[in-house]
Amino acid sequence: MRAAVFHGKEDVRVEQVDEPAPGRGQVKLRNSHSGICGSDLHIYYSPEAAGIDFTEPHPVTGSLPPQVLGHEFSGTVVELGEGVSNVAVGDRVAVWPVYYCGQCAACRRGRFNACRHIGFHGISSHGGGMAEFTTVAADKLHPLPENVDLRMGALVEPMAVAWHAVSQSKVEPGQSALVAGAGPIGIGTWFALRARGVDRVLVSEPSAERRDVLARLGADVADPGAGGLGAAVADFTDGDGVDVAFDAAGVGPAVSSALTALTPGGRLVIVAIHERGFEFNPTALVMGETEVVGALAYLPQDFDEVIAAMAQGEYATEGWVEEIDVDQVVDAFGRLRQGLGMKVLVSV
């Protein structure tokens, strides 16, 4: 079968690999769509900055490159391994792709998404969603309702990242929010906030193309480079500042501007991965008694809640999701790295 295979830094090849067979407790999926994630770009261009070491076997899965990419994907169950009874052949599913050790401090507290040895199907395993088939443990499957198609199902994973970030913010209906960055996670954060009853959301994005996409979806948008973000936030909140802010951009200026946009006692959630550090003066936290928290990945309940919101019509794909063939994966990496396009789904 054809697959997009990661061999090392800036080395992804579309090649023929063996079709997998499910083991005990596993299912075989015919993959439908697999998203290209910001994490894929970090792995391709700068795995060391993302803290990923591909020179040693993964401590949970034991995998090493070459391995099939694709950790945000959907598919249809085509074969059951021994002992599987929670799903049936023909079920359409999204996959919670996390591997965790079960023993570290995070795992003992139920924070499997923050496992100190975390891995992901399609990053830390030999099978992934950018292939015709993959095998995965049956307990990682989340069935899709009839009105959530497989294309939308491939978006469950990135939308769950944003959903979890909104949970970390502790925002409540009626409060205000700023989202810095209108990539897929920023857009997902906007969708998640709206689904939770937070109507006053301002999205900051330097790309005119991305601002236009968000505006067509119904978002309030601001250009952080046009007179500064502070004036836009002040106008948006009558000078109070926002209750919560999200860094979905992964650059220092986004964090700095988000902090200054907060109302006293506000909270900043950093959900983006930063390839580079930056100077930071914590006095800004002291003066506003503001909080900063991180948000990593998702828990299984985040998947369930996103799927339920999708079934209720809270998500749309018009204008920001495109599909490509697996042969176009490397070209898409380059475009996304340059800030061109928004969400790319690989149709397999």
Number of C-alpha atoms within 10 A of each C-alpha: 11 18 27 27 25 23 16 17 14 15 12 20 17 18 13 12 15 9 15 15 16 18 16 12 16 20 28 24 27 21 27 24 30 31 29 24 21 19 16 19 18 20 22 18 18 16 19 13 15 16 11 16 13 19 9 11 14 18 15 16 18 11 18 19 17 18 23 29 27 26 29 28 33 32 30 22 23 16 18 22 18 12 11 17 10 9 17 14 13 13 16 26 26 26 26 28 24 21 20 21 17 18 13 15 13 17 18 12 12 12 16 24 20 19 22 16 19 19 22 19 26 24 26 28 25 21 25 29 32 32 29 22 25 24 25 23 18 22 14 17 23 22 19 24 15 9 11 18 15 22 21 20 28 26 27 30 27 27 30 27 26 32 29 23 30 24 17 18 23 11 20 15 13 12 14 23 30 29 27 31 26 24 21 22 28 28 28 24 32 30 24 26 25 17 19 17 13 18 17 19 23 22 26 29 25 16 17 12 13 23 21 15 18 21 14 12 17 9 20 18 23 24 16 21 11 10 9 12 20 17 15 21 24 14 11 19 18 10 14 15 25 29 24 29 32 33 29 28 23 18 18 16 15 21 23 16 18 27 26 19 27 26 20 18 15 22 26 26 25 25 25 24 18 16 14 10 10 10 8 10 8 8 9 13 18 12 10 15 13 19 17 16 13 14 22 18 19 25 19 17 13 22 24 18 16 27 27 15 16 24 16 12 12 15 22 12 12 10 15 17 17 15 15 16 12 22 16 13 20 16 10 20 21 13 13 18 14 9 11 14 17 20 22 21 25 26 20 20
